[in-house]
């Protein structure tokens, strides 16, 4: 795993340099080169994850493995969509986070063994949860960029560049991502209530409660947008609030348990 992890970090760093060095260039970064290097990093990252998660004892879904898996999903999505992306400014953040997640995978390898082969319905719930969280974290990145672009426009500091997409384009993509994330989150919650007997058991109830709160935040955001309209600043607050609640739901207790109390 060390070779795969180190190699993935190396290629992510190259992709990061290729993007940031020409981020605000009139012609933008060389997307073909970025996509090619990032694809190698994503493949190596997947190999490292495979060795970390699939063990002889079962599937190791430790905190660091799950965080790295989420980052891999996001990096994979941005790499596959590289030639169609109008929002290139968030790409450096994605690859920087991927470097950190691979480092965590390598340096902090705690264990949290489960056996999905015995419970395929639980696997479906976990996959939906990871996909929902990844989609809504990408939405959070878009929301941050949306706030930055609006702030630059207000201060008249925005330069014309392919790296800076139109405000309306980012806003439209933000709502598309939130809709996808809410659908996945709804399915995740539904499968949790149907298949999991301990959704509100001791030590787990906060996950369900915080996830439901996040779901209501996103639903309120979408209802407001499509009924009376939602200001950009309000949409950003909704998106980041939901992302924070989900992060606390998915990782809050495990950070304390695995990294602080271990």
C-alpha positions as CSV (number, residue, x, y, z in Angstrom):
1,X,0.0,0.0,0.0
2,X,2.9,2.3,0.7
3,X,4.0,2.3,-3.0
4,X,0.5,3.0,-4.2
5,X,-0.2,5.7,-1.7
6,X,3.1,7.5,-2.3
7,X,2.7,7.3,-6.1
8,X,-0.9,8.6,-5.9
9,X,0.2,11.6,-3.8
10,X,3.0,12.3,-6.3
11,X,0.7,12.3,-9.3
12,X,-2.0,14.3,-7.4
13,X,0.6,16.9,-6.7
14,X,1.6,17.1,-10.4
15,X,-2.0,17.6,-11.3
16,X,-2.3,20.2,-8.7
17,X,0.7,22.1,-10.0
18,X,-0.6,21.8,-13.6
19,X,-4.0,23.3,-12.6
20,X,-2.8,26.1,-10.3
21,X,0.1,27.3,-12.5
22,X,-2.3,28.3,-15.3
23,X,-5.6,28.7,-13.3
24,X,-6.1,32.3,-14.2
25,X,-4.2,32.2,-17.6
26,X,-6.3,33.5,-20.5
27,X,-6.3,30.0,-22.1
28,X,-6.7,28.2,-18.7
29,X,-4.8,25.1,-17.7
30,X,-4.0,22.3,-20.1
31,X,-7.0,20.1,-19.4
32,X,-5.7,17.1,-21.3
33,X,-2.5,17.0,-19.3
34,X,-4.3,17.5,-16.0
35,X,-6.8,14.8,-16.8
36,X,-4.1,12.4,-17.8
37,X,-2.0,12.9,-14.7
38,X,-5.0,13.0,-12.4
39,X,-6.3,9.7,-13.9
40,X,-3.1,8.0,-13.0
41,X,-3.4,9.4,-9.4
42,X,-7.0,8.2,-9.2
43,X,-6.1,4.7,-10.3
44,X,-3.3,4.5,-7.8
45,X,-5.5,5.9,-5.1
46,X,-8.1,3.2,-5.9
47,X,-5.4,0.5,-5.6
48,X,-4.3,1.9,-2.2
49,X,-7.9,2.0,-1.0
50,X,-8.5,-1.5,-2.2
51,X,-5.6,-2.8,-0.1
52,X,-6.6,-0.7,2.9
53,X,-10.3,-1.6,2.9
54,X,-10.4,-5.2,1.8
55,X,-8.6,-7.3,4.4
56,X,-8.5,-10.9,5.3
57,X,-10.6,-10.2,8.3
58,X,-13.4,-8.3,6.4
59,X,-13.9,-4.8,5.1
60,X,-12.0,-2.1,7.1
61,X,-14.2,1.0,7.1
62,X,-12.0,3.0,9.5
63,X,-12.4,6.8,9.7
64,X,-9.4,7.5,7.5
65,X,-10.4,4.9,5.0
66,X,-13.9,6.4,4.6
67,X,-12.6,9.9,4.4
68,X,-10.1,8.8,1.7
69,X,-12.9,6.9,-0.1
70,X,-15.1,10.0,-0.2
71,X,-12.2,12.1,-1.5
72,X,-11.5,9.4,-4.2
73,X,-15.2,9.6,-5.4
74,X,-14.9,13.4,-5.6
75,X,-11.5,13.3,-7.4
76,X,-12.8,10.6,-9.8
77,X,-15.9,12.7,-10.6
78,X,-13.9,15.8,-11.4
79,X,-11.3,14.0,-13.4
80,X,-13.9,12.2,-15.5
81,X,-15.7,15.5,-16.1
82,X,-12.5,17.5,-16.7
83,X,-13.3,18.4,-20.3
84,X,-16.9,19.4,-19.5
85,X,-16.2,21.4,-16.4
86,X,-17.0,25.0,-16.5
87,X,-15.9,25.4,-12.9
88,X,-12.2,24.8,-12.8
89,X,-11.4,26.9,-9.8
90,X,-12.5,24.2,-7.3
91,X,-10.2,21.5,-8.9
92,X,-7.1,22.5,-7.0
93,X,-9.0,22.1,-3.7
94,X,-10.2,18.7,-4.8
95,X,-6.7,17.4,-5.6
96,X,-5.2,19.0,-2.5
97,X,-7.7,17.3,-0.3
98,X,-7.0,14.0,-2.2
99,X,-3.3,14.3,-1.3
100,X,-4.2,14.8,2.4
101,X,-6.7,11.9,2.3
102,X,-4.1,9.5,0.9
103,X,-1.6,10.7,3.5
104,X,-4.1,9.9,6.2
105,X,-4.8,6.5,4.7
106,X,-1.1,5.8,4.8
107,X,-0.1,7.3,8.2
108,X,-3.2,6.6,10.3
109,X,-4.5,3.1,9.6
110,X,-6.9,2.2,12.4
111,X,-9.4,-0.7,12.0
112,X,-13.2,-0.8,11.9
113,X,-14.0,-4.2,10.5
114,X,-17.4,-5.1,9.1
115,X,-18.6,-7.9,6.8
116,X,-20.7,-6.7,3.9
117,X,-20.8,-10.1,2.3
118,X,-23.2,-11.1,5.2
119,X,-25.3,-8.0,4.9
120,X,-25.7,-6.8,1.3
121,X,-28.6,-4.5,2.3
122,X,-26.2,-2.7,4.7
123,X,-23.7,-2.3,1.8
124,X,-26.5,-0.7,-0.3
125,X,-27.1,1.8,2.6
126,X,-23.4,2.6,3.0
127,X,-22.9,3.1,-0.8
128,X,-25.9,5.4,-1.0
129,X,-24.6,7.3,2.1
130,X,-21.1,7.8,0.6
131,X,-22.5,8.9,-2.8
132,X,-24.9,11.4,-1.1
133,X,-22.1,12.8,1.1
134,X,-19.7,13.1,-1.9
135,X,-22.3,14.9,-4.1
136,X,-23.2,17.3,-1.3
137,X,-19.5,18.0,-0.5
138,X,-19.0,18.9,-4.2
139,X,-22.0,21.2,-3.8
140,X,-20.3,22.8,-0.8
141,X,-17.2,23.5,-2.9
142,X,-19.5,25.1,-5.6
143,X,-21.2,27.1,-2.8
144,X,-17.8,28.4,-1.6
145,X,-16.8,29.4,-5.1
146,X,-20.2,31.0,-5.7
147,X,-19.7,33.2,-2.6
148,X,-16.2,34.1,-3.8
149,X,-17.3,35.1,-7.3
150,X,-20.2,37.2,-5.9
151,X,-17.9,38.9,-3.5
152,X,-15.4,39.7,-6.3
153,X,-18.2,41.1,-8.5
154,X,-19.5,43.4,-5.7
155,X,-15.9,44.7,-5.2
156,X,-15.4,44.9,-9.0
157,X,-12.2,42.8,-8.6
158,X,-13.2,40.0,-11.0
159,X,-10.8,39.4,-13.9
160,X,-12.1,38.0,-17.2
161,X,-10.7,34.5,-17.3
162,X,-11.7,31.0,-18.4
163,X,-10.9,29.9,-14.9
164,X,-13.7,32.2,-13.5
165,X,-17.1,30.9,-14.7
166,X,-20.3,33.0,-14.9
167,X,-22.1,33.4,-11.6
168,X,-25.4,32.0,-13.0
169,X,-23.6,28.9,-14.3
170,X,-22.1,28.1,-10.9
171,X,-25.5,28.8,-9.2
172,X,-27.3,26.5,-11.6
173,X,-24.8,23.7,-11.1
174,X,-25.0,24.1,-7.4
175,X,-28.8,23.4,-7.4
176,X,-28.3,20.4,-9.7
177,X,-25.8,18.9,-7.3
178,X,-28.0,19.6,-4.3
179,X,-31.0,17.9,-6.0
180,X,-28.8,14.8,-6.8
181,X,-27.4,14.8,-3.3
182,X,-30.9,15.1,-1.7
183,X,-32.2,12.2,-3.8
184,X,-29.3,10.0,-2.7
185,X,-29.6,11.2,0.9
186,X,-33.3,10.4,0.9
187,X,-32.5,6.9,-0.4
188,X,-29.8,6.5,2.2
189,X,-32.1,7.5,5.0
190,X,-34.9,5.2,3.6
191,X,-32.6,2.2,3.4
192,X,-31.3,2.9,6.9
193,X,-34.8,2.9,8.4
194,X,-35.7,-0.2,6.5
195,X,-32.6,-2.3,6.9
196,X,-30.9,-1.1,10.1
197,X,-32.3,-2.1,13.4
198,X,-30.0,0.2,15.4
199,X,-30.5,3.5,13.6
200,X,-31.2,5.2,17.0
201,X,-29.3,2.8,19.3
202,X,-26.9,4.2,21.9
203,X,-24.0,6.0,20.3
204,X,-25.7,6.0,16.8
205,X,-28.8,8.1,17.2
206,X,-26.9,11.4,16.6
207,X,-26.0,10.2,13.1
208,X,-29.7,9.7,12.1
209,X,-30.8,12.9,13.8
210,X,-28.1,15.1,12.2
211,X,-28.6,13.5,8.8
212,X,-32.4,14.1,9.0
213,X,-31.6,17.7,10.0
214,X,-29.3,18.1,7.0
215,X,-32.0,16.7,4.8
216,X,-34.5,19.3,6.0
217,X,-32.0,22.0,5.5
218,X,-31.5,21.0,1.8
219,X,-35.2,20.5,1.3
220,X,-36.0,23.9,2.7
221,X,-33.3,25.4,0.4
222,X,-34.9,23.8,-2.7
223,X,-38.4,24.7,-1.7
224,X,-37.4,28.3,-1.2
225,X,-35.6,28.5,-4.5
226,X,-38.4,27.0,-6.6
227,X,-41.2,28.8,-4.8
228,X,-40.1,32.4,-3.9
229,X,-36.4,32.4,-5.0
230,X,-33.3,32.1,-2.9
231,X,-30.6,34.7,-2.7
232,X,-27.0,33.5,-3.4
233,X,-25.9,34.3,0.1
234,X,-28.8,32.3,1.5
235,X,-28.2,29.4,-0.8
236,X,-24.5,29.3,0.3
237,X,-25.5,29.3,4.0
238,X,-28.0,26.5,3.4
239,X,-25.5,24.4,1.5
240,X,-22.6,24.8,4.0
241,X,-25.0,24.3,7.0
242,X,-26.2,21.0,5.5
243,X,-22.6,19.9,4.7
244,X,-21.5,20.7,8.2
245,X,-24.4,18.7,9.7
246,X,-23.7,15.7,7.5
247,X,-20.0,15.8,8.3
248,X,-20.8,15.8,12.0
249,X,-23.2,12.9,11.4
250,X,-20.8,10.8,9.4
251,X,-17.5,11.6,11.2
252,X,-18.1,13.4,14.5
253,X,-18.3,10.5,16.9
254,X,-15.7,8.5,15.0
255,X,-13.1,11.3,15.1
256,X,-13.4,11.3,18.9
257,X,-13.4,7.5,19.1
258,X,-10.7,6.6,16.6
259,X,-8.3,9.6,16.6
260,X,-8.7,11.2,20.1
261,X,-9.6,8.4,22.5
262,X,-7.6,5.6,20.7
